[in-house]
Amino acid sequence: MHNEAGNVKLAKSLLDAGKTDEAIRLLDEMLGRADACADELYYLRGNAYRKLGNWQMALNNYLEAIALNPESPAVHARAMLMDILEFYNKDMYNQ
């Protein structure tokens, strides 16, 4: 479990450093092990995909996190992303 916490910290550091692809690879590997903190891993992976501009993958990961933990910070992240997408879509209609 200690190694898992270290890997979560490493994934967060990679995201903060802009090494998004590396963070996604690490999170994919960790999720493959079905660890107890899977909701946090999905949330972080959603953040990584959001940084890459891959809205669909970000939403998918946020929804996975929310399904595992309805109290996840992914609830807020998903709501913010939906607001952004709705804003962009409304803008497109006004062109």
N, CA, C and O atoms as a CHARMM CRD file, in Angstrom:
* protein
*
  380
    1    1 MET  N      0.82100  -1.19200   0.00000 PROA 1      0.00000
    2    1 MET  CA     0.00000   0.00000   0.00000 PROA 1      0.00000
    3    1 MET  C      0.86800   1.26000   0.00000 PROA 1      0.00000
    4    1 MET  O      0.50700   2.26900  -0.60500 PROA 1      0.00000
    5    2 HSD  N      2.01000   1.19200   0.68100 PROA 2      0.00000
    6    2 HSD  CA     2.90500   2.34300   0.72600 PROA 2      0.00000
    7    2 HSD  C      3.39300   2.69700  -0.67200 PROA 2      0.00000
    8    2 HSD  O      3.45600   3.87600  -1.02300 PROA 2      0.00000
    9    3 ASN  N      3.73900   1.69400  -1.47400 PROA 3      0.00000
   10    3 ASN  CA     4.19900   1.93200  -2.83000 PROA 3      0.00000
   11    3 ASN  C      3.09400   2.58100  -3.65900 PROA 3      0.00000
   12    3 ASN  O      3.35800   3.44400  -4.49700 PROA 3      0.00000
   13    4 GLU  N      1.86400   2.16100  -3.41900 PROA 4      0.00000
   14    4 GLU  CA     0.71800   2.73000  -4.12500 PROA 4      0.00000
   15    4 GLU  C      0.62600   4.23200  -3.84800 PROA 4      0.00000
   16    4 GLU  O      0.43500   5.02000  -4.77500 PROA 4      0.00000
   17    5 ALA  N      0.75600   4.62600  -2.60400 PROA 5      0.00000
   18    5 ALA  CA     0.69700   6.04700  -2.24400 PROA 5      0.00000
   19    5 ALA  C      1.83300   6.81300  -2.90900 PROA 5      0.00000
   20    5 ALA  O      1.64600   7.94500  -3.35500 PROA 5      0.00000
   21    6 GLY  N      3.00500   6.20000  -2.97400 PROA 6      0.00000
   22    6 GLY  CA     4.13900   6.83000  -3.64500 PROA 6      0.00000
   23    6 GLY  C      3.88000   7.01300  -5.13100 PROA 6      0.00000
   24    6 GLY  O      4.25900   8.02900  -5.71400 PROA 6      0.00000
   25    7 ASN  N      3.23100   6.02400  -5.74400 PROA 7      0.00000
   26    7 ASN  CA     2.91800   6.12100  -7.16500 PROA 7      0.00000
   27    7 ASN  C      1.85500   7.18400  -7.44000 PROA 7      0.00000
   28    7 ASN  O      1.91200   7.87100  -8.46000 PROA 7      0.00000
   29    8 VAL  N      0.89000   7.31800  -6.53500 PROA 8      0.00000
   30    8 VAL  CA    -0.12100   8.36900  -6.68900 PROA 8      0.00000
   31    8 VAL  C      0.56300   9.72900  -6.61900 PROA 8      0.00000
   32    8 VAL  O      0.26300  10.62500  -7.40800 PROA 8      0.00000
   33    9 LYS  N      1.47200   9.87400  -5.68000 PROA 9      0.00000
   34    9 LYS  CA     2.21200  11.12900  -5.53200 PROA 9      0.00000
   35    9 LYS  C      3.04700  11.40500  -6.78800 PROA 9      0.00000
   36    9 LYS  O      3.12500  12.54000  -7.25700 PROA 9      0.00000
   37   10 LEU  N      3.66900  10.34400  -7.32300 PROA 10     0.00000
   38   10 LEU  CA     4.46100  10.48100  -8.54300 PROA 10     0.00000
   39   10 LEU  C      3.57400  10.90400  -9.71300 PROA 10     0.00000
   40   10 LEU  O      3.95700  11.77000 -10.50000 PROA 10     0.00000
   41   11 ALA  N      2.39800  10.29900  -9.83100 PROA 11     0.00000
   42   11 ALA  CA     1.47500  10.66300 -10.91700 PROA 11     0.00000
   43   11 ALA  C      1.07800  12.13500 -10.81300 PROA 11     0.00000
   44   11 ALA  O      1.02400  12.83700 -11.82300 PROA 11     0.00000
   45   12 LYS  N      0.80200  12.60000  -9.59400 PROA 12     0.00000
   46   12 LYS  CA     0.45000  14.00900  -9.39000 PROA 12     0.00000
   47   12 LYS  C      1.61700  14.90900  -9.77900 PROA 12     0.00000
   48   12 LYS  O      1.41600  15.95300 -10.39900 PROA 12     0.00000
   49   13 SER  N      2.84600  14.50900  -9.41500 PROA 13     0.00000
   50   13 SER  CA     4.03000  15.29900  -9.76000 PROA 13     0.00000
   51   13 SER  C      4.22600  15.36300 -11.26700 PROA 13     0.00000
   52   13 SER  O      4.56300  16.41400 -11.81200 PROA 13     0.00000
   53   14 LEU  N      4.01300  14.23600 -11.93900 PROA 14     0.00000
   54   14 LEU  CA     4.14500  14.20900 -13.39800 PROA 14     0.00000
   55   14 LEU  C      3.12500  15.14700 -14.04200 PROA 14     0.00000
   56   14 LEU  O      3.44900  15.87400 -14.98100 PROA 14     0.00000
   57   15 LEU  N      1.88900  15.12600 -13.53300 PROA 15     0.00000
   58   15 LEU  CA     0.85700  16.03000 -14.07000 PROA 15     0.00000
   59   15 LEU  C      1.24300  17.48700 -13.84300 PROA 15     0.00000
   60   15 LEU  O      1.10700  18.31700 -14.74100 PROA 15     0.00000
   61   16 ASP  N      1.72400  17.79600 -12.64400 PROA 16     0.00000
   62   16 ASP  CA     2.11800  19.17100 -12.32500 PROA 16     0.00000
   63   16 ASP  C      3.27700  19.63400 -13.19600 PROA 16     0.00000
   64   16 ASP  O      3.38100  20.81500 -13.52600 PROA 16     0.00000
   65   17 ALA  N      4.15500  18.68900 -13.57200 PROA 17     0.00000
   66   17 ALA  CA     5.32900  19.01900 -14.37900 PROA 17     0.00000
   67   17 ALA  C      5.00800  19.04200 -15.87600 PROA 17     0.00000
   68   17 ALA  O      5.88800  19.30000 -16.69700 PROA 17     0.00000
   69   18 GLY  N      3.73800  18.76900 -16.23100 PROA 18     0.00000
   70   18 GLY  CA     3.36000  18.78000 -17.63100 PROA 18     0.00000
   71   18 GLY  C      3.71900  17.51300 -18.38400 PROA 18     0.00000
   72   18 GLY  O      3.65500  17.47800 -19.61200 PROA 18     0.00000
   73   19 LYS  N      4.09700  16.47000 -17.65400 PROA 19     0.00000
   74   19 LYS  CA     4.44400  15.18400 -18.27400 PROA 19     0.00000
   75   19 LYS  C      3.19900  14.29500 -18.29000 PROA 19     0.00000
   76   19 LYS  O      3.14500  13.23700 -17.66400 PROA 19     0.00000
   77   20 THR  N      2.21800  14.76900 -19.02700 PROA 20     0.00000
   78   20 THR  CA     0.89000  14.17000 -19.01800 PROA 20     0.00000
   79   20 THR  C      0.89000  12.74000 -19.53900 PROA 20     0.00000
   80   20 THR  O      0.26400  11.86500 -18.94100 PROA 20     0.00000
   81   21 ASP  N      1.58400  12.49400 -20.64400 PROA 21     0.00000
   82   21 ASP  CA     1.61000  11.13900 -21.21100 PROA 21     0.00000
   83   21 ASP  C      2.23500  10.13800 -20.24400 PROA 21     0.00000
   84   21 ASP  O      1.75900   9.01000 -20.12000 PROA 21     0.00000
   85   22 GLU  N      3.30400  10.55100 -19.55800 PROA 22     0.00000
   86   22 GLU  CA     3.92800   9.67700 -18.56300 PROA 22     0.00000
   87   22 GLU  C      2.97600   9.40100 -17.40600 PROA 22     0.00000
   88   22 GLU  O      2.90100   8.27900 -16.90400 PROA 22     0.00000
   89   23 ALA  N      2.25500  10.42600 -16.99100 PROA 23     0.00000
   90   23 ALA  CA     1.29300  10.26600 -15.89800 PROA 23     0.00000
   91   23 ALA  C      0.19800   9.27600 -16.29900 PROA 23     0.00000
   92   23 ALA  O     -0.19800   8.42700 -15.50100 PROA 23     0.00000
   93   24 ILE  N     -0.28400   9.38600 -17.52400 PROA 24     0.00000
   94   24 ILE  CA    -1.33300   8.47600 -17.99200 PROA 24     0.00000
   95   24 ILE  C     -0.81600   7.04100 -18.01400 PROA 24     0.00000
   96   24 ILE  O     -1.52200   6.12400 -17.59500 PROA 24     0.00000
   97   25 ARG  N      0.40700   6.83800 -18.49500 PROA 25     0.00000
   98   25 ARG  CA     0.97900   5.47800 -18.51100 PROA 25     0.00000
   99   25 ARG  C      1.06200   4.89900 -17.10000 PROA 25     0.00000
  100   25 ARG  O      0.71400   3.73800 -16.88100 PROA 25     0.00000
  101   26 LEU  N      1.52000   5.70600 -16.14500 PROA 26     0.00000
  102   26 LEU  CA     1.62700   5.24400 -14.76000 PROA 26     0.00000
  103   26 LEU  C      0.23500   4.93600 -14.19200 PROA 26     0.00000
  104   26 LEU  O      0.05500   3.91200 -13.53200 PROA 26     0.00000
  105   27 LEU  N     -0.73300   5.79600 -14.43800 PROA 27     0.00000
  106   27 LEU  CA    -2.08900   5.58500 -13.93400 PROA 27     0.00000
  107   27 LEU  C     -2.72300   4.34900 -14.57200 PROA 27     0.00000
  108   27 LEU  O     -3.42100   3.59100 -13.89800 PROA 27     0.00000
  109   28 ASP  N     -2.48100   4.14400 -15.87300 PROA 28     0.00000
  110   28 ASP  CA    -2.98300   2.93700 -16.54400 PROA 28     0.00000
  111   28 ASP  C     -2.42700   1.68900 -15.86700 PROA 28     0.00000
  112   28 ASP  O     -3.15300   0.72900 -15.60800 PROA 28     0.00000
  113   29 GLU  N     -1.13200   1.71800 -15.58700 PROA 29     0.00000
  114   29 GLU  CA    -0.47100   0.57700 -14.93600 PROA 29     0.00000
  115   29 GLU  C     -1.06500   0.33000 -13.54900 PROA 29     0.00000
  116   29 GLU  O     -1.32700  -0.81300 -13.17400 PROA 29     0.00000
  117   30 MET  N     -1.27400   1.40000 -12.79700 PROA 30     0.00000
  118   30 MET  CA    -1.82200   1.26400 -11.44800 PROA 30     0.00000
  119   30 MET  C     -3.26200   0.75800 -11.48400 PROA 30     0.00000
  120   30 MET  O     -3.65100  -0.05900 -10.64900 PROA 30     0.00000
  121   31 LEU  N     -4.05500   1.23700 -12.44400 PROA 31     0.00000
  122   31 LEU  CA    -5.44400   0.78800 -12.55300 PROA 31     0.00000
  123   31 LEU  C     -5.51700  -0.67500 -12.95900 PROA 31     0.00000
  124   31 LEU  O     -6.47500  -1.36900 -12.61900 PROA 31     0.00000
  125   32 GLY  N     -4.52300  -1.14200 -13.67600 PROA 32     0.00000
  126   32 GLY  CA    -4.46600  -2.54800 -14.06000 PROA 32     0.00000
  127   32 GLY  C     -4.31500  -3.46700 -12.86100 PROA 32     0.00000
  128   32 GLY  O     -4.59700  -4.66200 -12.95400 PROA 32     0.00000
  129   33 ARG  N     -3.87600  -2.92700 -11.74700 PROA 33     0.00000
  130   33 ARG  CA    -3.70500  -3.72200 -10.52700 PROA 33     0.00000
  131   33 ARG  C     -4.92700  -3.66200  -9.62100 PROA 33     0.00000
  132   33 ARG  O     -4.94300  -4.30000  -8.56900 PROA 33     0.00000
  133   34 ALA  N     -5.94100  -2.91400 -10.00700 PROA 34     0.00000
  134   34 ALA  CA    -7.20600  -2.80300  -9.24300 PROA 34     0.00000
  135   34 ALA  C     -6.96500  -2.48700  -7.76800 PROA 34     0.00000
  136   34 ALA  O     -7.43900  -3.20400  -6.88600 PROA 34     0.00000
  137   35 ASP  N     -6.23600  -1.42400  -7.51300 PROA 35     0.00000
  138   35 ASP  CA    -5.93500  -1.00600  -6.14500 PROA 35     0.00000
  139   35 ASP  C     -7.15400  -0.35700  -5.48700 PROA 35     0.00000
  140   35 ASP  O     -8.12400  -0.00100  -6.15600 PROA 35     0.00000
  141   36 ALA  N     -7.08100  -0.21400  -4.18700 PROA 36     0.00000
  142   36 ALA  CA    -8.19500   0.31400  -3.39300 PROA 36     0.00000
  143   36 ALA  C     -8.53900   1.76400  -3.73600 PROA 36     0.00000
  144   36 ALA  O     -9.68800   2.17600  -3.57700 PROA 36     0.00000
  145   37 CYS  N     -7.57600   2.53000  -4.19500 PROA 37     0.00000
  146   37 CYS  CA    -7.83400   3.95300  -4.45800 PROA 37     0.00000
  147   37 CYS  C     -8.16100   4.19600  -5.92900 PROA 37     0.00000
  148   37 CYS  O     -7.80300   5.24100  -6.47200 PROA 37     0.00000
  149   38 ALA  N     -8.83600   3.24500  -6.58300 PROA 38     0.00000
  150   38 ALA  CA    -9.13300   3.35900  -8.01100 PROA 38     0.00000
  151   38 ALA  C     -9.89200   4.63600  -8.34300 PROA 38     0.00000
  152   38 ALA  O     -9.67900   5.21400  -9.40900 PROA 38     0.00000
  153   39 ASP  N    -10.77600   5.08900  -7.45200 PROA 39     0.00000
  154   39 ASP  CA   -11.51600   6.31900  -7.75500 PROA 39     0.00000
  155   39 ASP  C    -10.57100   7.50600  -7.89300 PROA 39     0.00000
  156   39 ASP  O    -10.76900   8.35600  -8.76100 PROA 39     0.00000
  157   40 GLU  N     -9.54800   7.57200  -7.04800 PROA 40     0.00000
  158   40 GLU  CA    -8.57700   8.66500  -7.15300 PROA 40     0.00000
  159   40 GLU  C     -7.76500   8.54300  -8.43900 PROA 40     0.00000
  160   40 GLU  O     -7.44400   9.54800  -9.07300 PROA 40     0.00000
  161   41 LEU  N     -7.43300   7.31100  -8.82200 PROA 41     0.00000
  162   41 LEU  CA    -6.66500   7.10100 -10.04600 PROA 41     0.00000
  163   41 LEU  C     -7.46600   7.52700 -11.27300 PROA 41     0.00000
  164   41 LEU  O     -6.92800   8.16100 -12.18000 PROA 41     0.00000
  165   42 TYR  N     -8.75400   7.17700 -11.30000 PROA 42     0.00000
  166   42 TYR  CA    -9.60100   7.59900 -12.42100 PROA 42     0.00000
  167   42 TYR  C     -9.73300   9.12500 -12.45200 PROA 42     0.00000
  168   42 TYR  O     -9.71500   9.73000 -13.52400 PROA 42     0.00000
  169   43 TYR  N     -9.86200   9.73500 -11.29200 PROA 43     0.00000
  170   43 TYR  CA    -9.94500  11.19300 -11.21200 PROA 43     0.00000
  171   43 TYR  C     -8.67700  11.83100 -11.78200 PROA 43     0.00000
  172   43 TYR  O     -8.75100  12.75900 -12.58700 PROA 43     0.00000
  173   44 LEU  N     -7.51800  11.32900 -11.35900 PROA 44     0.00000
  174   44 LEU  CA    -6.25900  11.87800 -11.85200 PROA 44     0.00000
  175   44 LEU  C     -6.09900  11.65400 -13.34800 PROA 44     0.00000
  176   44 LEU  O     -5.61800  12.53000 -14.06700 PROA 44     0.00000
  177   45 ARG  N     -6.50500  10.47500 -13.81400 PROA 45     0.00000
  178   45 ARG  CA    -6.39100  10.19400 -15.24800 PROA 45     0.00000
  179   45 ARG  C     -7.35300  11.10000 -16.02300 PROA 45     0.00000
  180   45 ARG  O     -7.03400  11.54200 -17.12700 PROA 45     0.00000
  181   46 GLY  N     -8.51400  11.37500 -15.45300 PROA 46     0.00000
  182   46 GLY  CA    -9.42400  12.33600 -16.08000 PROA 46     0.00000
  183   46 GLY  C     -8.78500  13.71000 -16.20400 PROA 46     0.00000
  184   46 GLY  O     -8.92500  14.37700 -17.22800 PROA 46     0.00000
  185   47 ASN  N     -8.08400  14.12900 -15.15800 PROA 47     0.00000
  186   47 ASN  CA    -7.38200  15.41700 -15.20000 PROA 47     0.00000
  187   47 ASN  C     -6.31900  15.42200 -16.28900 PROA 47     0.00000
  188   47 ASN  O     -6.14100  16.41600 -16.99300 PROA 47     0.00000
  189   48 ALA  N     -5.60900  14.29400 -16.42200 PROA 48     0.00000
  190   48 ALA  CA    -4.56200  14.19800 -17.43800 PROA 48     0.00000
  191   48 ALA  C     -5.15900  14.33800 -18.83800 PROA 48     0.00000
  192   48 ALA  O     -4.64300  15.08700 -19.66800 PROA 48     0.00000
  193   49 TYR  N     -6.24000  13.61900 -19.09000 PROA 49     0.00000
  194   49 TYR  CA    -6.87500  13.72000 -20.40400 PROA 49     0.00000
  195   49 TYR  C     -7.45100  15.10700 -20.64700 PROA 49     0.00000
  196   49 TYR  O     -7.44400  15.59800 -21.77600 PROA 49     0.00000
  197   50 ARG  N     -7.95000  15.73800 -19.59100 PROA 50     0.00000
  198   50 ARG  CA    -8.45200  17.11400 -19.73400 PROA 50     0.00000
  199   50 ARG  C     -7.32200  18.04100 -20.16700 PROA 50     0.00000
  200   50 ARG  O     -7.50900  18.89800 -21.03000 PROA 50     0.00000
  201   51 LYS  N     -6.14600  17.86300 -19.55900 PROA 51     0.00000
  202   51 LYS  CA    -4.99000  18.68300 -19.93500 PROA 51     0.00000
  203   51 LYS  C     -4.60900  18.48600 -21.39100 PROA 51     0.00000
  204   51 LYS  O     -4.12800  19.40900 -22.04700 PROA 51     0.00000
  205   52 LEU  N     -4.83000  17.26300 -21.89800 PROA 52     0.00000
  206   52 LEU  CA    -4.51900  16.97600 -23.30100 PROA 52     0.00000
  207   52 LEU  C     -5.62300  17.46300 -24.24300 PROA 52     0.00000
  208   52 LEU  O     -5.46000  17.43400 -25.46200 PROA 52     0.00000
  209   53 GLY  N     -6.74700  17.90900 -23.67500 PROA 53     0.00000
  210   53 GLY  CA    -7.85900  18.35700 -24.49400 PROA 53     0.00000
  211   53 GLY  C     -8.73200  17.21900 -24.99600 PROA 53     0.00000
  212   53 GLY  O     -9.55600  17.40900 -25.89100 PROA 53     0.00000
  213   54 ASN  N     -8.55000  16.02800 -24.41600 PROA 54     0.00000
  214   54 ASN  CA    -9.36700  14.87500 -24.79000 PROA 54     0.00000
  215   54 ASN  C    -10.57000  14.83900 -23.84700 PROA 54     0.00000
  216   54 ASN  O    -10.57500  14.12700 -22.84300 PROA 54     0.00000
  217   55 TRP  N    -11.59000  15.62900 -24.20100 PROA 55     0.00000
  218   55 TRP  CA   -12.74000  15.81500 -23.32200 PROA 55     0.00000
  219   55 TRP  C    -13.48300  14.51100 -23.05200 PROA 55     0.00000
  220   55 TRP  O    -13.89600  14.25700 -21.92000 PROA 55     0.00000
  221   56 GLN  N    -13.65900  13.67600 -24.09000 PROA 56     0.00000
  222   56 GLN  CA   -14.42500  12.44100 -23.91300 PROA 56     0.00000
  223   56 GLN  C    -13.74400  11.49900 -22.92600 PROA 56     0.00000
  224   56 GLN  O    -14.40100  10.94400 -22.04500 PROA 56     0.00000
  225   57 MET  N    -12.43000  11.31500 -23.06600 PROA 57     0.00000
  226   57 MET  CA   -11.70900  10.44100 -22.13200 PROA 57     0.00000
  227   57 MET  C    -11.71000  11.03200 -20.72700 PROA 57     0.00000
  228   57 MET  O    -11.78300  10.29300 -19.74500 PROA 57     0.00000
  229   58 ALA  N    -11.63000  12.34500 -20.62400 PROA 58     0.00000
  230   58 ALA  CA   -11.68900  12.98900 -19.31000 PROA 58     0.00000
  231   58 ALA  C    -13.03800  12.69400 -18.65600 PROA 58     0.00000
  232   58 ALA  O    -13.09700  12.29600 -17.49200 PROA 58     0.00000
  233   59 LEU  N    -14.11700  12.89000 -19.40900 PROA 59     0.00000
  234   59 LEU  CA   -15.45400  12.62100 -18.86300 PROA 59     0.00000
  235   59 LEU  C    -15.62100  11.15800 -18.48000 PROA 59     0.00000
  236   59 LEU  O    -16.17800  10.85100 -17.42600 PROA 59     0.00000
  237   60 ASN  N    -15.14400  10.25700 -19.32400 PROA 60     0.00000
  238   60 ASN  CA   -15.25000   8.82200 -19.02000 PROA 60     0.00000
  239   60 ASN  C    -14.56400   8.48200 -17.70700 PROA 60     0.00000
  240   60 ASN  O    -15.10300   7.73400 -16.89200 PROA 60     0.00000
  241   61 ASN  N    -13.37500   9.03300 -17.50600 PROA 61     0.00000
  242   61 ASN  CA   -12.63200   8.74800 -16.28100 PROA 61     0.00000
  243   61 ASN  C    -13.29200   9.38200 -15.06600 PROA 61     0.00000
  244   61 ASN  O    -13.32800   8.77700 -13.99500 PROA 61     0.00000
  245   62 TYR  N    -13.81100  10.59200 -15.22100 PROA 62     0.00000
  246   62 TYR  CA   -14.52600  11.22300 -14.10900 PROA 62     0.00000
  247   62 TYR  C    -15.75300  10.38900 -13.72800 PROA 62     0.00000
  248   62 TYR  O    -16.04000  10.21200 -12.54400 PROA 62     0.00000
  249   63 LEU  N    -16.47200   9.88100 -14.72200 PROA 63     0.00000
  250   63 LEU  CA   -17.66300   9.06700 -14.43900 PROA 63     0.00000
  251   63 LEU  C    -17.28400   7.76900 -13.72500 PROA 63     0.00000
  252   63 LEU  O    -18.00700   7.31900 -12.83600 PROA 63     0.00000
  253   64 GLU  N    -16.15700   7.16400 -14.10600 PROA 64     0.00000
  254   64 GLU  CA   -15.68100   5.95200 -13.40800 PROA 64     0.00000
  255   64 GLU  C    -15.37900   6.27400 -11.94800 PROA 64     0.00000
  256   64 GLU  O    -15.74600   5.51700 -11.04900 PROA 64     0.00000
  257   65 ALA  N    -14.71000   7.39800 -11.71800 PROA 65     0.00000
  258   65 ALA  CA   -14.37500   7.80000 -10.34500 PROA 65     0.00000
  259   65 ALA  C    -15.63800   8.02600  -9.52500 PROA 65     0.00000
  260   65 ALA  O    -15.72300   7.61000  -8.37000 PROA 65     0.00000
  261   66 ILE  N    -16.61800   8.69100 -10.13400 PROA 66     0.00000
  262   66 ILE  CA   -17.86800   8.98000  -9.43000 PROA 66     0.00000
  263   66 ILE  C    -18.63500   7.69600  -9.13300 PROA 66     0.00000
  264   66 ILE  O    -19.24600   7.56900  -8.07100 PROA 66     0.00000
  265   67 ALA  N    -18.60700   6.74100 -10.06600 PROA 67     0.00000
  266   67 ALA  CA   -19.29900   5.46700  -9.84700 PROA 67     0.00000
  267   67 ALA  C    -18.70100   4.72300  -8.65900 PROA 67     0.00000
  268   67 ALA  O    -19.42400   4.06400  -7.91100 PROA 67     0.00000
  269   68 LEU  N    -17.39300   4.82500  -8.48300 PROA 68     0.00000
  270   68 LEU  CA   -16.71900   4.14700  -7.37600 PROA 68     0.00000
  271   68 LEU  C    -16.85300   4.90900  -6.06300 PROA 68     0.00000
  272   68 LEU  O    -16.88600   4.31500  -4.98500 PROA 68     0.00000
  273   69 ASN  N    -16.93000   6.23700  -6.17000 PROA 69     0.00000
  274   69 ASN  CA   -16.99900   7.06600  -4.97000 PROA 69     0.00000
  275   69 ASN  C    -17.80900   8.32200  -5.28100 PROA 69     0.00000
  276   69 ASN  O    -17.27600   9.26800  -5.86100 PROA 69     0.00000
  277   70 PRO  N    -19.07900   8.34500  -4.90800 PROA 70     0.00000
  278   70 PRO  CA   -19.92200   9.50700  -5.18900 PROA 70     0.00000
  279   70 PRO  C    -19.42800  10.80500  -4.54300 PROA 70     0.00000
  280   70 PRO  O    -19.88600  11.88800  -4.90700 PROA 70     0.00000
  281   71 GLU  N    -18.50700  10.70600  -3.59700 PROA 71     0.00000
  282   71 GLU  CA   -17.94000  11.88900  -2.94000 PROA 71     0.00000
  283   71 GLU  C    -16.62900  12.33500  -3.59000 PROA 71     0.00000
  284   71 GLU  O    -15.97700  13.25000  -3.08700 PROA 71     0.00000
  285   72 SER  N    -16.24100  11.71600  -4.67500 PROA 72     0.00000
  286   72 SER  CA   -14.97300  11.99800  -5.35400 PROA 72     0.00000
  287   72 SER  C    -14.90900  13.44600  -5.83600 PROA 72     0.00000
  288   72 SER  O    -15.93300  14.03000  -6.18800 PROA 72     0.00000
  289   73 PRO  N    -13.70700  14.02500  -5.85100 PROA 73     0.00000
  290   73 PRO  CA   -13.56800  15.36800  -6.43500 PROA 73     0.00000
  291   73 PRO  C    -13.89700  15.36500  -7.93100 PROA 73     0.00000
  292   73 PRO  O    -14.02100  16.42500  -8.54500 PROA 73     0.00000
  293   74 ALA  N    -14.03800  14.18000  -8.50800 PROA 74     0.00000
  294   74 ALA  CA   -14.41000  14.07600  -9.91500 PROA 74     0.00000
  295   74 ALA  C    -15.80300  14.65500 -10.16400 PROA 74     0.00000
  296   74 ALA  O    -16.10400  15.07000 -11.28300 PROA 74     0.00000
  297   75 VAL  N    -16.65400  14.68800  -9.13800 PROA 75     0.00000
  298   75 VAL  CA   -17.99300  15.26900  -9.27900 PROA 75     0.00000
  299   75 VAL  C    -17.85200  16.73600  -9.69600 PROA 75     0.00000
  300   75 VAL  O    -18.49500  17.18500 -10.64600 PROA 75     0.00000
  301   76 HSD  N    -17.02000  17.46000  -8.98800 PROA 76     0.00000
  302   76 HSD  CA   -16.80800  18.87800  -9.28500 PROA 76     0.00000
  303   76 HSD  C    -16.08500  19.05300 -10.62000 PROA 76     0.00000
  304   76 HSD  O    -16.43900  19.92900 -11.41000 PROA 76     0.00000
  305   77 ALA  N    -15.06600  18.21400 -10.87200 PROA 77     0.00000
  306   77 ALA  CA   -14.30400  18.30800 -12.11800 PROA 77     0.00000
  307   77 ALA  C    -15.20400  18.04800 -13.32600 PROA 77     0.00000
  308   77 ALA  O    -15.10400  18.74100 -14.33800 PROA 77     0.00000
  309   78 ARG  N    -16.08100  17.05000 -13.22000 PROA 78     0.00000
  310   78 ARG  CA   -17.00300  16.73800 -14.30800 PROA 78     0.00000
  311   78 ARG  C    -17.96000  17.89800 -14.55300 PROA 78     0.00000
  312   78 ARG  O    -18.22800  18.26000 -15.69800 PROA 78     0.00000
  313   79 ALA  N    -18.47100  18.47500 -13.47600 PROA 79     0.00000
  314   79 ALA  CA   -19.39900  19.60400 -13.61300 PROA 79     0.00000
  315   79 ALA  C    -18.71000  20.78700 -14.30700 PROA 79     0.00000
  316   79 ALA  O    -19.30100  21.42500 -15.17800 PROA 79     0.00000
  317   80 MET  N    -17.48400  21.07200 -13.92900 PROA 80     0.00000
  318   80 MET  CA   -16.74400  22.16300 -14.56700 PROA 80     0.00000
  319   80 MET  C    -16.51400  21.87000 -16.04500 PROA 80     0.00000
  320   80 MET  O    -16.67000  22.75500 -16.88700 PROA 80     0.00000
  321   81 LEU  N    -16.14400  20.63600 -16.36200 PROA 81     0.00000
  322   81 LEU  CA   -15.90600  20.26800 -17.74800 PROA 81     0.00000
  323   81 LEU  C    -17.19400  20.36400 -18.56800 PROA 81     0.00000
  324   81 LEU  O    -17.17100  20.82100 -19.71000 PROA 81     0.00000
  325   82 MET  N    -18.30200  19.93900 -17.99400 PROA 82     0.00000
  326   82 MET  CA   -19.58400  20.04300 -18.69000 PROA 82     0.00000
  327   82 MET  C    -19.93800  21.50800 -18.94400 PROA 82     0.00000
  328   82 MET  O    -20.46000  21.84000 -20.00900 PROA 82     0.00000
  329   83 ASP  N    -19.66200  22.38500 -17.98200 PROA 83     0.00000
  330   83 ASP  CA   -19.91000  23.81800 -18.17300 PROA 83     0.00000
  331   83 ASP  C    -19.08000  24.35400 -19.33300 PROA 83     0.00000
  332   83 ASP  O    -19.56800  25.13600 -20.14900 PROA 83     0.00000
  333   84 ILE  N    -17.83200  23.93100 -19.39700 PROA 84     0.00000
  334   84 ILE  CA   -16.94500  24.37100 -20.47900 PROA 84     0.00000
  335   84 ILE  C    -17.48600  23.88300 -21.82200 PROA 84     0.00000
  336   84 ILE  O    -17.57500  24.65200 -22.77900 PROA 84     0.00000
  337   85 LEU  N    -17.84400  22.60500 -21.88700 PROA 85     0.00000
  338   85 LEU  CA   -18.33700  22.04800 -23.14600 PROA 85     0.00000
  339   85 LEU  C    -19.64300  22.70000 -23.57300 PROA 85     0.00000
  340   85 LEU  O    -19.84400  22.96300 -24.75900 PROA 85     0.00000
  341   86 GLU  N    -20.52600  22.96000 -22.62900 PROA 86     0.00000
  342   86 GLU  CA   -21.78900  23.62100 -22.95900 PROA 86     0.00000
  343   86 GLU  C    -21.55000  25.04100 -23.45000 PROA 86     0.00000
  344   86 GLU  O    -22.24400  25.51800 -24.34800 PROA 86     0.00000
  345   87 PHE  N    -20.57400  25.71300 -22.86400 PROA 87     0.00000
  346   87 PHE  CA   -20.23000  27.06800 -23.30200 PROA 87     0.00000
  347   87 PHE  C    -19.73200  27.03000 -24.74200 PROA 87     0.00000
  348   87 PHE  O    -20.17700  27.81500 -25.57900 PROA 87     0.00000
  349   88 TYR  N    -18.81300  26.12100 -25.02900 PROA 88     0.00000
  350   88 TYR  CA   -18.27300  26.01500 -26.39000 PROA 88     0.00000
  351   88 TYR  C    -19.36600  25.66200 -27.38400 PROA 88     0.00000
  352   88 TYR  O    -19.42600  26.24600 -28.46600 PROA 88     0.00000
  353   89 ASN  N    -20.22300  24.72800 -27.04000 PROA 89     0.00000
  354   89 ASN  CA   -21.29200  24.32600 -27.95300 PROA 89     0.00000
  355   89 ASN  C    -22.25500  25.48100 -28.21800 PROA 89     0.00000
  356   89 ASN  O    -22.67500  25.67700 -29.35800 PROA 89     0.00000
  357   90 LYS  N    -22.61000  26.24200 -27.19700 PROA 90     0.00000
  358   90 LYS  CA   -23.50700  27.38600 -27.38600 PROA 90     0.00000
  359   90 LYS  C    -22.84700  28.41600 -28.28900 PROA 90     0.00000
  360   90 LYS  O    -23.50800  29.03100 -29.12600 PROA 90     0.00000
  361   91 ASP  N    -21.54800  28.60000 -28.11800 PROA 91     0.00000
  362   91 ASP  CA   -20.81000  29.54000 -28.95800 PROA 91     0.00000
  363   91 ASP  C    -20.87100  29.12800 -30.42500 PROA 91     0.00000
  364   91 ASP  O    -20.99900  29.97400 -31.31000 PROA 91     0.00000
  365   92 MET  N    -20.77900  27.83500 -30.67400 PROA 92     0.00000
  366   92 MET  CA   -20.78900  27.34600 -32.04600 PROA 92     0.00000
  367   92 MET  C    -22.13500  27.65000 -32.70200 PROA 92     0.00000
  368   92 MET  O    -22.18200  27.94300 -33.89700 PROA 92     0.00000
  369   93 TYR  N    -23.20300  27.58700 -31.95800 PROA 93     0.00000
  370   93 TYR  CA   -24.52000  27.85900 -32.52400 PROA 93     0.00000
  371   93 TYR  C    -24.68100  29.33300 -32.88500 PROA 93     0.00000
  372   93 TYR  O    -25.49600  29.67300 -33.74200 PROA 93     0.00000
  373   94 ASN  N    -23.91400  30.21100 -32.24000 PROA 94     0.00000
  374   94 ASN  CA   -24.06300  31.64100 -32.46300 PROA 94     0.00000
  375   94 ASN  C    -23.17900  32.18500 -33.58100 PROA 94     0.00000
  376   94 ASN  O    -23.14100  33.39400 -33.81000 PROA 94     0.00000
  377   95 GLN  N    -22.47900  31.31100 -34.26600 PROA 95     0.00000
  378   95 GLN  CA   -21.58800  31.78800 -35.33500 PROA 95     0.00000
  379   95 GLN  C    -22.32900  31.99400 -36.62500 PROA 95     0.00000
  380   95 GLN  O    -21.73100  32.39200 -37.62500 PROA 95     0.00000
